[in-house]
Amino acid sequence: MYKYNDFDAAFLAERNAQFRAQVERRIDGSLTEDEFKPLRLMNGLYLQLHAYMLRVAIPYGTLSSAQMRQLALLAEKWDKGYGHFTTRQNIQYNWPTLKDVPDMLDALAEVGLHAIQTSGNTVRNVTSDHFAAAAKGELEDPRPYAELIRQWSTDHPEFQFLGRKFKIAVTGAEEDRAVTRAHDIGLRMVSREGETGFEVIVGGGLGRTPMIGKVLREFLPKADLLPYLEAVLSVYNLLGRRDNKYKARIKITVQENGIDKIRDLVEERFIERRAQFNGADQELLEEIKAHFTPPALRSGDTAAYDAAYDSDPVFRAWADTNLSAHRNEDHAIVTISVKAHGATPGDATAEQMRVMADLAQEFGYDELRISHQQNVILPHVLKSDLPAIHARLKEVGLATANIGLISDIIACPGMDYCALATARSIPVAQDIATRFEELKLEHDVGHLQIKISGCINACGHHHVGHIGILGLDRAGVENYQITLGGDATETAAIGTRTGPGFAYDEIVPAVERLIGAYLELRTDEGETFIETYRRVGMEPFKAVLYPEARKKVA
């Protein structure tokens, strides 16, 4: 993984010192909150319902054990003992005191972390496939390119004050685990005549106007990546709307102008920008790639794993749901669920973070990943070590066997924390998970993605959930709309609204009726919820959601 050089360290020290002075001026009253707002946003600091919130970047979701331990330190020393992993592979601290934030940033800098551009109308934290360099079927590790984009976009003078925030995702695999089609720019590595390059997707996004991105270029040579991205952002920066923040995202620019016009403008600008790079970006890329040499994997047999799998049903359930195939046959990818039944999705205590750091150092080649599903991954684990890892995870409540199941819910902080939220998200997620744990149904149901947002901004990605739930305010009362058929993968789709929303105390029974209908409709246990929905359509599910409406029609 990337290690800071002297320039990086000096740059970060200067930025942190600058922000420390700005915080001091805010505290002594030299700066008003309105004057301070753009300064704090440039450093990842929000003002939420109850306190400030610091959002820390975890570039492309990759962490070392030392970095995870430092995140635990921040949670313990300056927050309430926990952090919240987000759908952008970040971590948020919800309770820092303003005077402590500069110390938190300095502590992050000690291990090569920061909060720059985790907020504001700029290029946000670049995300990537959380299984990168570990899973089978990958053309190339996308993270060096994500790091290249991070360095290029950080404090880029032309793109610090865009019309709206701008999000980029990169994947190197055919299986899209980075939700590239729901980003302002999605980059998918593809091969053409033996050469690896990028399919460039533009104009995706969720929020109040959800859209699936369109292909801007079918094949972009890797050497042209930065000048092409610069061309896209430059065109958007000039053409995008600034009269209405709800119409300022690039997806609206693409919609209003058409993909063909955008493509023509970008290609024209690309010719200009490419001539200005002179290969400097390629020299930098080669330096970056040297930081991403794959670990020297140990070898071993699977006897201990096989014995535990055959004799321990709890371990077997965890292995069946939380392990993924590694490119090396005697290794596995471990997804650690940060979603015990009834817990807040994405929240991890300082103790849990330290245990995950210890496991990464002892068994995982000193590497962890954060997924956009708000879980933590050990990407390289020898199978013989899995029983020991599972035992340690059980001790701290991290061994829940639910990855990809009903209780593995994505949820934004909602009205419990967020000043923009119009409804609660966390209690709904907790209630759904608890209910299906009581019913002992989620393993029978199988793969099902529920995503919950507490407002129209869709930070919980509800539009691309198999079952999406959007919390809104209706005359001062929480109302929850349901969408069905969303998909966050390579077959990305925006879910369709079922009809009228449900009150807070009605939403869990509504989900339960949906699941009951699915279990009756599926052809066999191998047909997933999304497959059944695509086969039978919306009507059978609407019938169980709104039985009274059906009676009136009859």
C-alpha positions as CSV (number, residue, x, y, z in Angstrom):
1,M,0.0,0.0,0.0
2,Y,1.1,3.6,-0.5
3,K,3.5,5.1,2.0
4,Y,3.9,8.8,2.3
5,N,7.2,10.4,1.2
6,D,8.8,13.5,2.5
7,F,6.7,15.7,0.2
8,D,3.5,14.1,1.4
9,A,4.4,14.5,5.0
10,A,5.4,18.1,4.6
11,F,2.3,19.0,2.6
12,L,0.0,17.4,5.3
13,A,1.9,19.1,8.1
14,E,1.4,22.5,6.4
15,R,-2.3,21.9,5.8
16,N,-2.9,20.8,9.4
17,A,-1.1,23.8,10.8
18,Q,-3.1,26.1,8.6
19,F,-6.3,24.5,9.8
20,R,-5.2,24.6,13.5
21,A,-4.9,28.4,13.1
22,Q,-8.3,28.6,11.5
23,V,-9.9,26.6,14.4
24,E,-8.2,28.9,16.9
25,R,-9.7,31.9,15.1
26,R,-13.2,30.3,15.2
27,I,-12.9,29.6,18.9
28,D,-11.8,33.1,19.8
29,G,-14.6,34.6,17.6
30,S,-12.3,36.1,14.9
31,L,-14.2,33.9,12.4
32,T,-18.0,33.5,12.3
33,E,-19.5,30.0,11.7
34,D,-20.4,31.1,8.1
35,E,-16.8,32.2,7.5
36,F,-15.4,29.0,9.1
37,K,-17.7,26.7,7.2
38,P,-15.8,26.5,3.8
39,L,-12.6,26.2,5.7
40,R,-13.7,23.3,7.9
41,L,-15.4,21.5,4.9
42,M,-12.0,21.5,3.1
43,N,-10.7,19.5,6.0
44,G,-13.6,17.0,6.4
45,L,-15.3,18.7,9.3
46,Y,-19.1,18.9,9.4
47,L,-21.5,20.5,11.8
48,Q,-24.2,17.9,12.5
49,L,-27.3,17.8,14.7
50,H,-25.6,17.5,18.0
51,A,-21.9,18.1,17.4
52,Y,-19.2,18.4,14.9
53,M,-18.4,15.3,12.8
54,L,-15.0,14.5,11.3
55,R,-14.9,12.4,8.2
56,V,-11.5,10.7,7.6
57,A,-10.5,9.5,4.2
58,I,-9.4,5.9,3.8
59,P,-8.1,6.1,0.2
60,Y,-9.6,3.3,-1.9
61,G,-10.5,1.5,1.3
62,T,-7.0,0.3,2.2
63,L,-5.5,0.4,5.7
64,S,-2.5,-1.0,7.5
65,S,-2.7,-2.4,11.1
66,A,-0.9,0.8,12.4
67,Q,-3.5,3.0,10.7
68,M,-6.4,1.0,12.1
69,R,-4.9,1.2,15.6
70,Q,-4.7,5.0,15.1
71,L,-8.3,5.1,14.1
72,A,-9.1,3.3,17.4
73,L,-7.0,5.8,19.3
74,L,-9.0,8.7,17.8
75,A,-12.2,7.0,18.8
76,E,-11.1,6.4,22.3
77,K,-9.3,9.6,23.0
78,W,-11.4,12.2,21.3
79,D,-14.8,10.6,20.6
80,K,-17.1,8.3,22.4
81,G,-15.2,5.1,21.8
82,Y,-16.3,4.2,18.3
83,G,-16.2,5.2,14.7
84,H,-18.6,4.8,11.8
85,F,-17.5,3.2,8.5
86,T,-19.3,4.8,5.6
87,T,-20.4,3.8,2.1
88,R,-17.5,5.9,0.7
89,Q,-14.8,3.7,2.4
90,N,-14.4,6.5,5.0
91,I,-14.7,6.6,8.7
92,Q,-16.6,9.2,10.6
93,Y,-16.3,10.4,14.2
94,N,-19.6,11.9,15.4
95,W,-18.6,13.6,18.6
96,P,-15.3,15.5,18.5
97,T,-14.9,18.8,20.2
98,L,-13.8,21.5,17.9
99,K,-10.6,22.4,19.9
100,D,-9.5,18.7,19.6
101,V,-9.9,18.4,15.8
102,P,-6.4,19.7,15.0
103,D,-4.9,17.2,17.3
104,M,-6.9,14.5,15.7
105,L,-5.6,15.5,12.3
106,D,-2.0,15.5,13.5
107,A,-2.5,12.0,14.9
108,L,-3.9,10.9,11.6
109,A,-0.9,12.4,9.7
110,E,1.5,10.3,11.9
111,V,0.2,7.2,10.1
112,G,-0.4,8.7,6.6
113,L,-4.1,9.5,6.9
114,H,-6.0,12.8,6.5
115,A,-9.5,14.3,6.1
116,I,-8.8,16.4,3.0
117,Q,-11.5,16.5,0.4
118,T,-13.9,14.2,2.3
119,S,-16.4,17.1,2.0
120,G,-17.0,20.1,-0.1
121,N,-17.6,20.6,-3.8
122,T,-14.5,18.9,-5.0
123,V,-13.2,15.4,-5.9
124,R,-14.1,13.3,-2.9
125,N,-12.2,10.2,-1.6
126,V,-11.6,7.9,-4.6
127,T,-13.1,4.5,-4.0
128,S,-12.2,1.1,-5.4
129,D,-13.0,-2.7,-5.3
130,H,-12.5,-3.8,-1.7
131,F,-11.3,-7.2,-3.0
132,A,-8.6,-5.6,-5.3
133,A,-5.5,-7.7,-5.8
134,A,-7.1,-10.6,-3.9
135,A,-10.1,-11.9,-5.9
136,K,-10.0,-14.1,-9.0
137,G,-10.9,-12.6,-12.3
138,E,-9.1,-9.3,-12.0
139,L,-7.3,-7.8,-14.9
140,E,-5.1,-5.6,-12.8
141,D,-5.0,-4.1,-9.3
142,P,-6.9,-0.8,-9.7
143,R,-5.6,0.8,-6.5
144,P,-2.4,2.4,-8.0
145,Y,-4.6,4.2,-10.4
146,A,-6.9,5.3,-7.6
147,E,-3.8,6.6,-5.8
148,L,-2.7,8.4,-8.9
149,I,-6.1,10.1,-9.1
150,R,-6.0,11.0,-5.4
151,Q,-2.6,12.7,-5.8
152,W,-3.7,14.5,-8.9
153,S,-7.0,15.7,-7.5
154,T,-5.8,16.8,-4.1
155,D,-5.8,20.6,-4.0
156,H,-6.1,20.7,-7.8
157,P,-6.5,24.5,-8.3
158,E,-9.1,24.1,-11.1
159,F,-11.4,21.7,-9.2
160,Q,-11.6,22.9,-5.6
161,F,-14.9,24.8,-6.2
162,L,-17.0,22.7,-8.5
163,G,-20.7,23.1,-8.9
164,R,-21.2,20.1,-6.6
165,K,-19.2,17.2,-5.0
166,F,-17.6,14.8,-7.5
167,K,-17.1,11.1,-6.9
168,I,-14.9,8.7,-8.8
169,A,-14.7,4.9,-8.4
170,V,-12.2,2.4,-10.0
171,T,-12.4,-1.4,-10.5
172,G,-10.2,-3.9,-12.2
173,A,-12.6,-6.8,-12.2
174,E,-15.5,-7.7,-14.4
175,E,-17.6,-8.2,-11.3
176,D,-18.3,-4.6,-10.2
177,R,-17.8,-4.3,-6.4
178,A,-17.2,-0.6,-6.6
179,V,-20.7,0.5,-7.9
180,T,-19.0,2.3,-10.8
181,R,-22.2,3.0,-12.6
182,A,-23.6,5.1,-9.8
183,H,-20.6,7.5,-9.7
184,D,-19.9,10.8,-11.4
185,I,-17.1,9.0,-13.1
186,G,-16.8,5.2,-13.0
187,L,-13.6,3.5,-14.4
188,R,-13.8,-0.1,-15.3
189,M,-10.6,-1.8,-16.5
190,V,-11.1,-3.7,-19.7
191,S,-8.9,-5.5,-22.2
192,R,-8.7,-4.8,-26.0
193,E,-6.4,-6.7,-28.3
194,G,-4.2,-7.6,-25.4
195,E,-4.0,-4.1,-24.0
196,T,-5.5,-3.1,-20.7
197,G,-7.3,0.2,-20.4
198,F,-10.5,1.8,-19.0
199,E,-14.1,1.9,-19.9
200,V,-15.1,5.4,-18.8
201,I,-18.6,5.8,-17.4
202,V,-20.0,9.2,-16.7
203,G,-23.1,10.8,-15.2
204,G,-24.1,8.2,-12.6
205,G,-25.4,9.1,-9.2
206,L,-28.2,8.7,-6.7
207,G,-29.8,11.4,-4.6
208,R,-33.1,13.0,-5.7
209,T,-32.5,12.3,-9.4
210,P,-31.0,8.8,-9.5
211,M,-29.3,7.8,-12.7
212,I,-27.1,5.0,-14.1
213,G,-24.0,6.3,-15.8
214,K,-23.5,6.2,-19.5
215,V,-20.4,5.0,-21.3
216,L,-18.4,8.0,-22.4
217,R,-15.5,6.0,-23.9
218,E,-15.4,2.3,-24.4
219,F,-11.6,2.1,-24.3
220,L,-9.1,4.6,-22.8
221,P,-5.4,3.7,-22.8
222,K,-4.1,3.7,-19.3
223,A,-1.5,6.3,-20.2
224,D,-4.2,8.7,-21.0
225,L,-6.1,8.4,-17.7
226,L,-5.3,11.7,-16.0
227,P,-5.5,14.0,-19.0
228,Y,-8.9,12.4,-19.9
229,L,-10.2,12.8,-16.4
230,E,-9.0,16.4,-16.4
231,A,-10.9,17.0,-19.7
232,V,-14.1,15.5,-18.2
233,L,-13.9,17.7,-15.1
234,S,-13.0,20.8,-17.0
235,V,-16.0,20.4,-19.4
236,Y,-18.3,19.8,-16.4
237,N,-16.8,22.7,-14.5
238,L,-17.6,25.1,-17.3
239,L,-20.8,23.6,-18.6
240,G,-22.4,22.3,-15.4
241,R,-25.2,24.4,-13.8
242,R,-24.6,26.6,-10.8
243,D,-28.0,28.2,-10.6
244,N,-29.6,25.3,-8.7
245,K,-27.6,22.9,-6.5
246,Y,-30.1,20.1,-7.1
247,K,-29.2,20.3,-10.8
248,A,-25.5,20.9,-10.5
249,R,-24.2,17.3,-10.6
250,I,-22.6,16.0,-13.8
251,K,-25.5,13.6,-14.3
252,I,-27.8,16.5,-14.9
253,T,-25.2,18.1,-17.3
254,V,-25.1,14.8,-19.2
255,Q,-28.9,14.6,-19.2
256,E,-29.5,18.1,-20.4
257,N,-26.7,18.2,-23.1
258,G,-26.7,14.6,-24.2
259,I,-23.9,12.1,-24.0
260,D,-22.8,12.7,-27.6
261,K,-22.3,16.5,-27.0
262,I,-20.4,15.8,-23.8
263,R,-18.2,13.2,-25.6
264,D,-17.3,15.7,-28.4
265,L,-16.4,18.4,-25.9
266,V,-14.4,16.1,-23.7
267,E,-12.5,14.7,-26.7
268,E,-11.7,18.2,-27.9
269,R,-10.5,19.2,-24.4
270,F,-8.6,15.9,-24.0
271,I,-6.3,16.7,-27.0
272,E,-5.4,20.0,-25.3
273,R,-4.8,18.5,-21.9
274,R,-2.8,15.5,-23.0
275,A,-0.2,17.7,-24.5
276,Q,0.4,19.4,-21.2
277,F,1.3,16.3,-19.2
278,N,4.6,15.4,-20.9
279,G,4.7,12.0,-19.3
280,A,5.1,13.3,-15.7
281,D,2.0,11.3,-14.7
282,Q,3.5,8.1,-16.0
283,E,6.7,8.6,-14.0
284,L,4.5,9.2,-10.9
285,L,2.4,6.1,-11.7
286,E,5.5,3.9,-11.8
287,E,6.6,5.2,-8.4
288,I,3.1,4.5,-7.0
289,K,3.0,1.0,-8.5
290,A,6.1,0.0,-6.5
291,H,4.0,0.5,-3.3
292,F,1.5,-2.1,-4.4
293,T,3.6,-5.2,-4.8
294,P,1.5,-8.2,-3.8
295,P,2.5,-9.8,-0.5
296,A,4.6,-12.9,-0.5
297,L,1.8,-15.4,0.3
298,R,2.7,-18.2,2.7
299,S,1.8,-21.8,1.8
300,G,-0.1,-24.3,4.0
301,D,-2.6,-27.1,4.0
302,T,-6.3,-26.8,4.8
303,A,-6.5,-29.5,7.4
304,A,-7.3,-27.2,10.3
305,Y,-9.9,-25.4,8.2
306,D,-11.5,-28.6,7.0
307,A,-11.6,-30.0,10.6
308,A,-13.3,-26.9,12.0
309,Y,-15.7,-26.7,9.0
310,D,-16.8,-30.3,9.5
311,S,-17.1,-30.2,13.3
312,D,-18.3,-26.7,14.2
313,P,-21.6,-25.6,12.8
314,V,-21.1,-22.0,14.0
315,F,-17.8,-21.8,12.1
316,R,-19.3,-23.5,9.1
317,A,-22.1,-20.9,8.9
318,W,-19.5,-18.1,9.2
319,A,-17.3,-19.7,6.5
320,D,-20.2,-20.1,4.1
321,T,-21.3,-16.5,4.3
322,N,-18.3,-14.4,5.2
323,L,-15.5,-16.0,3.1
324,S,-14.9,-15.3,-0.6
325,A,-12.6,-17.1,-3.1
326,H,-9.0,-15.9,-3.2
327,R,-6.9,-16.0,-6.3
328,N,-4.6,-18.4,-4.4
329,E,-6.4,-21.7,-3.6
330,D,-5.0,-22.1,-0.1
331,H,-6.1,-18.5,0.9
332,A,-9.4,-16.9,1.4
333,I,-10.8,-13.4,1.6
334,V,-12.5,-12.7,5.0
335,T,-15.3,-10.1,5.3
336,I,-15.7,-9.1,8.9
337,S,-19.3,-8.1,9.6
338,V,-19.6,-4.8,11.4
339,K,-23.3,-5.5,11.6
340,A,-24.2,-7.8,14.5
341,H,-28.0,-8.2,14.8
342,G,-29.4,-5.1,16.4
343,A,-26.2,-3.1,16.2
344,T,-25.7,0.1,14.3
345,P,-24.5,-0.8,10.8
346,G,-20.9,0.3,10.2
347,D,-20.1,1.2,13.8
348,A,-16.9,-0.3,15.3
349,T,-15.6,0.2,18.8
350,A,-12.0,1.0,19.6
351,E,-11.5,-2.5,21.0
352,Q,-12.9,-4.0,17.8
353,M,-10.7,-1.9,15.6
354,R,-7.6,-3.0,17.6
355,V,-8.6,-6.7,17.3
356,M,-9.0,-6.3,13.6
357,A,-5.6,-4.6,13.4
358,D,-4.0,-7.4,15.4
359,L,-5.5,-10.0,13.1
360,A,-4.3,-8.2,10.0
361,Q,-0.8,-8.0,11.5
362,E,-0.7,-11.6,12.7
363,F,-2.6,-13.4,9.9
364,G,-3.4,-10.9,7.1
365,Y,-0.1,-9.6,5.7
366,D,-0.7,-6.3,7.6
367,E,-3.6,-5.2,5.4
368,L,-7.3,-4.4,5.8
369,R,-9.9,-3.0,3.5
370,I,-13.1,-1.0,4.2
371,S,-16.0,-1.9,1.9
372,H,-18.7,0.5,0.6
373,Q,-21.1,-2.0,2.3
374,Q,-19.7,-0.7,5.7
375,N,-17.8,-3.9,6.5
376,V,-14.0,-4.7,7.0
377,I,-12.0,-7.1,4.9
378,L,-8.9,-9.2,5.5
379,P,-8.0,-9.6,1.8
380,H,-5.3,-12.3,2.2
381,V,-5.7,-15.0,4.8
382,L,-4.3,-18.5,4.8
383,K,-7.1,-21.0,5.2
384,S,-5.4,-22.8,8.1
385,D,-5.6,-19.6,10.1
386,L,-9.3,-19.1,9.7
387,P,-10.4,-21.0,12.8
388,A,-8.1,-18.9,15.0
389,I,-9.4,-15.7,13.3
390,H,-13.0,-16.7,13.8
391,A,-12.4,-17.4,17.5
392,R,-10.9,-14.0,18.1
393,L,-13.7,-12.3,16.2
394,K,-16.3,-14.0,18.4
395,E,-14.7,-12.6,21.5
396,V,-15.5,-9.0,20.4
397,G,-18.8,-9.5,18.6
398,L,-17.4,-9.5,15.1
399,A,-18.2,-13.0,14.0
400,T,-21.8,-12.5,12.8
401,A,-22.4,-14.8,9.8
402,N,-24.5,-12.5,7.7
403,I,-22.5,-11.1,4.8
404,G,-24.9,-10.6,1.9
405,L,-27.9,-11.5,3.9
406,I,-30.9,-9.5,5.2
407,S,-29.2,-8.1,8.3
408,D,-26.1,-7.0,6.3
409,I,-27.9,-3.7,5.8
410,I,-26.4,-0.5,4.4
411,A,-27.8,2.5,6.4
412,C,-26.8,6.1,6.6
413,P,-26.7,7.8,10.1
414,G,-30.1,9.3,9.5
415,M,-31.9,11.6,11.9
416,D,-29.9,10.3,14.8
417,Y,-27.0,12.4,13.7
418,C,-27.4,14.1,10.3
419,A,-28.7,17.6,10.0
420,L,-30.0,16.9,6.5
421,A,-32.0,13.7,7.4
422,T,-35.8,13.7,7.5
423,A,-36.2,10.3,9.1
424,R,-34.4,7.7,11.1
425,S,-32.3,5.0,9.4
426,I,-30.4,3.3,12.1
427,P,-33.4,2.1,14.2
428,V,-35.1,0.7,11.1
429,A,-32.0,-1.3,10.1
430,Q,-31.7,-2.6,13.7
431,D,-35.4,-3.6,13.8
432,I,-35.2,-5.4,10.5
433,A,-32.1,-7.3,11.5
434,T,-33.5,-8.2,14.9
435,R,-36.8,-9.4,13.5
436,F,-35.3,-11.7,11.0
437,E,-32.8,-13.1,13.6
438,E,-35.9,-13.9,15.7
439,L,-37.5,-15.6,12.7
440,K,-34.3,-17.5,11.9
441,L,-35.0,-16.9,8.2
442,E,-32.1,-15.0,6.7
443,H,-30.0,-18.0,5.8
444,D,-33.0,-19.6,4.1
445,V,-33.7,-16.3,2.3
446,G,-30.1,-16.1,1.0
447,H,-28.5,-13.2,-0.8
448,L,-30.5,-10.0,-0.3
449,Q,-29.3,-6.4,-0.2
450,I,-31.4,-4.0,1.9
451,K,-30.3,-0.3,1.8
452,I,-31.8,2.5,3.8
453,S,-31.5,6.3,3.5
454,G,-32.8,8.8,5.9
455,C,-33.3,11.5,3.3
456,I,-33.5,12.1,-0.5
457,N,-29.7,12.5,-0.7
458,A,-29.5,8.7,-0.6
459,C,-26.3,8.3,1.4
460,G,-27.6,4.8,2.2
461,H,-27.7,3.9,-1.6
462,H,-31.4,2.9,-1.3
463,H,-31.9,3.3,-5.0
464,V,-29.6,0.4,-5.8
465,G,-30.9,-2.0,-3.0
466,H,-32.8,-5.1,-3.9
467,I,-35.1,-3.6,-1.3
468,G,-34.5,0.1,-0.9
469,I,-36.0,2.1,1.9
470,L,-36.2,5.9,1.9
471,G,-37.2,7.8,5.0
472,L,-39.1,11.1,4.4
473,D,-41.0,13.6,6.5
474,R,-44.7,13.8,5.7
475,A,-46.3,16.6,7.8
476,G,-44.0,16.0,10.7
477,V,-44.4,12.2,10.6
478,E,-41.8,9.7,9.4
479,N,-42.8,8.0,6.2
480,Y,-40.8,5.2,4.5
481,Q,-41.0,4.5,0.8
482,I,-40.0,1.2,-0.6
483,T,-38.3,0.5,-3.9
484,L,-37.6,-2.9,-5.4
485,G,-35.2,-4.2,-8.1
486,G,-32.2,-2.0,-7.5
487,D,-28.8,-3.4,-8.3
488,A,-25.3,-2.0,-7.4
489,T,-23.3,-4.5,-9.5
490,E,-22.2,-4.7,-13.1
491,T,-25.9,-5.1,-14.0
492,A,-26.7,-1.9,-12.2
493,A,-30.3,-0.7,-12.0
494,I,-32.4,1.9,-10.2
495,G,-35.1,0.4,-8.0
496,T,-38.8,1.1,-8.7
497,R,-41.0,2.6,-6.1
498,T,-43.8,0.3,-5.0
499,G,-46.4,2.9,-4.0
500,P,-47.4,4.9,-0.9
501,G,-45.0,4.9,2.0
502,F,-45.3,3.3,5.4
503,A,-45.3,4.6,8.9
504,Y,-42.3,3.8,11.2
505,D,-44.1,1.0,13.0
506,E,-45.3,-0.4,9.6
507,I,-42.0,-0.7,7.7
508,V,-40.7,-3.9,9.3
509,P,-44.0,-5.8,8.8
510,A,-44.0,-4.5,5.2
511,V,-40.5,-6.0,4.7
512,E,-41.6,-9.2,6.3
513,R,-44.5,-9.5,3.8
514,L,-42.1,-8.9,0.9
515,I,-39.9,-11.7,2.1
516,G,-42.8,-14.0,2.6
517,A,-44.0,-13.4,-0.9
518,Y,-40.5,-14.0,-2.3
519,L,-40.2,-17.4,-0.5
520,E,-43.5,-18.4,-2.1
521,L,-42.6,-17.1,-5.5
522,R,-39.1,-18.4,-6.0
523,T,-38.6,-21.4,-8.2
524,D,-36.1,-23.0,-5.8
525,E,-33.7,-22.2,-3.0
526,G,-31.1,-21.1,-5.5
527,E,-33.2,-18.3,-7.0
528,T,-32.3,-15.1,-5.2
529,F,-34.7,-12.2,-4.4
530,I,-33.5,-10.1,-7.3
531,E,-33.7,-13.0,-9.7
532,T,-37.3,-13.6,-8.6
533,Y,-38.2,-10.0,-8.9
534,R,-36.8,-9.8,-12.4
535,R,-38.8,-12.9,-13.4
536,V,-42.2,-12.0,-11.9
537,G,-42.1,-8.2,-11.8
538,M,-43.6,-5.8,-9.3
539,E,-47.2,-6.8,-9.1
540,P,-47.0,-9.9,-6.8
541,F,-45.0,-7.8,-4.3
542,K,-47.3,-4.8,-4.5
543,A,-50.2,-7.2,-3.8
544,V,-48.8,-8.2,-0.4
545,L,-47.6,-4.7,0.4
546,Y,-51.0,-3.1,-0.3
547,P,-53.7,-5.8,0.3
548,E,-56.4,-3.2,1.0
549,A,-55.9,-1.5,-2.3
550,R,-56.2,-4.8,-4.0
551,K,-59.5,-5.5,-2.3
552,K,-60.9,-2.1,-3.4
553,V,-60.0,-2.8,-7.0
554,A,-61.6,-6.2,-6.8
